[in-house]
């Protein structure tokens, strides 16, 4: 997606959140004196929740924010629909500053523009599955027949047909979370905020729900901010990832950027155990054809071809099947580079091809 050709769906600009009675003093001291989080707590009795966070999310993008417990990720996402008020900064949705919204506009944003899926499901125990899903439409004043029809439609999307008249206590945790996702979808928002929605589930159910969410995301094209403490989940789901530490965003990039080029030791520790085989692509490790010929010799006739977006798994398979270099091509078929076994080994070890 060409982010320069359109306005970002969400823009977070220099957002700060300081918790405590002396937040104004604390923020001024942070900016003027460069205080760290521990010093702010000691001097002002305030906690830095979010520190000067900035990023933008394109329409239809899945943007993952990840970090350990206490990093500020859940605090940050709650500013987008103003469940929390920032101490400073701007929050723009489709170019409109959320901080300028009055009560009526803010209610409309939460009911129509932005939907949130929580870790703890948030289902009403006295309502059936259908009524839970239809609740946002009921708040809008939609008639019973229409809202039930829409609820049944989205329940089918999350594979819960037949469970419409059950109650939350009759469902497994994974099923309850699918109800929460269906409720968010039923309101047809332009933006989904997902705060660690799968983290309370066991690994198998979690993986299944990730798969289902990715299928729905591909179909619905909702702009999504997805909060997680699990880098494997962020890499699997996100188009881009922001990593947070102590309230600050320390690196933002594609999964490939994060894994191949960690910004500091903190990020390096996160990615140390991540397999690169499905995350690194030919275009990032190839060398120009002229350089290959000059440094490593001519390319044999009949050398295998691979597209520029082939991952390491595919390139390794080609290398096993055929000796010699692999010619990398554009979508139009033009030859733009070469990958050989030296480049593959460097990529597997975590270095880019062509670098010493």
ChimeraX attribute file (.defattr): number of C-alpha atoms within 10 A of each C-alpha:
attribute: neighborCount
match mode: 1-to-1
recipient: residues
	/A:1	9
	/A:2	6
	/A:3	12
	/A:4	8
	/A:5	7
	/A:6	10
	/A:7	15
	/A:8	19
	/A:9	21
	/A:10	23
	/A:11	21
	/A:12	20
	/A:13	16
	/A:14	16
	/A:15	21
	/A:16	24
	/A:17	25
	/A:18	23
	/A:19	18
	/A:20	14
	/A:21	11
	/A:22	13
	/A:23	19
	/A:24	15
	/A:25	13
	/A:26	24
	/A:27	23
	/A:28	12
	/A:29	16
	/A:30	17
	/A:31	10
	/A:32	9
	/A:33	9
	/A:34	12
	/A:35	16
	/A:36	12
	/A:37	16
	/A:38	13
	/A:39	15
	/A:40	21
	/A:41	16
	/A:42	10
	/A:43	12
	/A:44	16
	/A:45	15
	/A:46	22
	/A:47	19
	/A:48	24
	/A:49	22
	/A:50	27
	/A:51	24
	/A:52	16
	/A:53	19
	/A:54	18
	/A:55	15
	/A:56	17
	/A:57	21
	/A:58	20
	/A:59	20
	/A:60	19
	/A:61	20
	/A:62	25
	/A:63	26
	/A:64	29
	/A:65	28
	/A:66	25
	/A:67	25
	/A:68	16
	/A:69	12
	/A:70	13
	/A:71	21
	/A:72	24
	/A:73	30
	/A:74	21
	/A:75	18
	/A:76	25
	/A:77	20
	/A:78	16
	/A:79	20
	/A:80	24
	/A:81	21
	/A:82	17
	/A:83	11
	/A:84	13
	/A:85	16
	/A:86	23
	/A:87	17
	/A:88	17
	/A:89	16
	/A:90	20
	/A:91	25
	/A:92	18
	/A:93	22
	/A:94	15
	/A:95	12
	/A:96	14
	/A:97	14
	/A:98	19
	/A:99	17
	/A:100	12
	/A:101	14
	/A:102	9
	/A:103	9
	/A:104	8
	/A:105	12
	/A:106	17
	/A:107	13
	/A:108	13
	/A:109	20
	/A:110	19
	/A:111	19
	/A:112	18
	/A:113	17
	/A:114	21
	/A:115	24
	/A:116	23
	/A:117	24
	/A:118	17
	/A:119	16
	/A:120	16
	/A:121	20
	/A:122	14
	/A:123	21
	/A:124	14
	/A:125	11
	/A:126	11
	/A:127	15
	/A:128	17
	/A:129	28
	/A:130	26
	/A:131	23
	/A:132	23
	/A:133	30
	/A:134	26
	/A:135	21
	/A:136	22
	/A:137	23
	/A:138	17
	/A:139	9
	/A:140	13
	/A:141	10
	/A:142	14
	/A:143	10
	/A:144	13
	/A:145	9
	/A:146	13
	/A:147	23
	/A:148	19
	/A:149	13
	/A:150	21
	/A:151	27
	/A:152	22
	/A:153	15
	/A:154	22
	/A:155	25
	/A:156	15
	/A:157	16
	/A:158	19
	/A:159	14
	/A:160	19
	/A:161	14
	/A:162	10
	/A:163	18
	/A:164	19
	/A:165	12
	/A:166	14
	/A:167	19
	/A:168	22
	/A:169	11
	/A:170	11
	/A:171	14
	/A:172	11
	/A:173	18
	/A:174	19
	/A:175	19
	/A:176	21
	/A:177	26
	/A:178	24
	/A:179	30
	/A:180	24
	/A:181	24
	/A:182	28
	/A:183	28
	/A:184	26
	/A:185	26
	/A:186	22
	/A:187	24
	/A:188	18
	/A:189	18
	/A:190	21
	/A:191	27
	/A:192	21
	/A:193	23
	/A:194	22
	/A:195	22
	/A:196	20
	/A:197	24
	/A:198	27
	/A:199	16
	/A:200	15
	/A:201	16
	/A:202	11
	/A:203	11
	/A:204	10
	/A:205	15
	/A:206	17
	/A:207	14
	/A:208	13
	/A:209	20
	/A:210	17
	/A:211	14
	/A:212	16
	/A:213	16
	/A:214	16
	/A:215	13
	/A:216	15
	/A:217	17
	/A:218	11
	/A:219	9
	/A:220	13
	/A:221	14
	/A:222	19
	/A:223	22
	/A:224	26
	/A:225	23
	/A:226	25
	/A:227	28
	/A:228	24
	/A:229	19
	/A:230	15
	/A:231	22
	/A:232	15
	/A:233	19
	/A:234	23
	/A:235	19
	/A:236	15
	/A:237	20
	/A:238	22
	/A:239	17
	/A:240	20
	/A:241	26
	/A:242	24
	/A:243	26
	/A:244	26
	/A:245	20
	/A:246	20
	/A:247	25
	/A:248	23
	/A:249	22
	/A:250	17
	/A:251	17
	/A:252	20
	/A:253	18
	/A:254	17
	/A:255	24
	/A:256	19
	/A:257	17
	/A:258	22
	/A:259	23
	/A:260	21
	/A:261	17
	/A:262	20
	/A:263	14
	/A:264	10
	/A:265	9
	/A:266	13
	/A:267	19
	/A:268	15
	/A:269	11
	/A:270	18
	/A:271	18
	/A:272	11
	/A:273	11
	/A:274	13
	/A:275	13
	/A:276	20
	/A:277	15
	/A:278	13
	/A:279	20
	/A:280	24
	/A:281	21
	/A:282	27
	/A:283	19
	/A:284	16
	/A:285	22
	/A:286	24
	/A:287	21
	/A:288	15
	/A:289	17
	/A:290	14
	/A:291	13
	/A:292	19
	/A:293	12
	/A:294	9
	/A:295	8
	/A:296	11
	/A:297	10
	/A:298	12
	/A:299	15
	/A:300	11
	/A:301	6
	/A:302	8
	/A:303	13
	/A:304	17
	/A:305	17
	/A:306	21
	/A:307	22
	/A:308	22
	/A:309	16
	/A:310	17
	/A:311	19
	/A:312	20
	/A:313	15
	/A:314	16
	/A:315	24
	/A:316	17
	/A:317	10
	/A:318	17
	/A:319	18
	/A:320	10
	/A:321	10
	/A:322	12
	/A:323	13
	/A:324	16
	/A:325	22
	/A:326	25
	/A:327	25
	/A:328	26
	/A:329	20
	/A:330	14
	/A:331	9
	/A:332	7
	/A:333	12
	/A:334	11
	/A:335	17
	/A:336	17
	/A:337	21
	/A:338	26
	/A:339	26
	/A:340	21
	/A:341	17
	/A:342	11
	/A:343	21
	/A:344	21
	/A:345	14
	/A:346	16
	/A:347	23
	/A:348	17
	/A:349	11
	/A:350	16
	/A:351	16
	/A:352	20
	/A:353	21
	/A:354	16
	/A:355	8
	/A:356	6
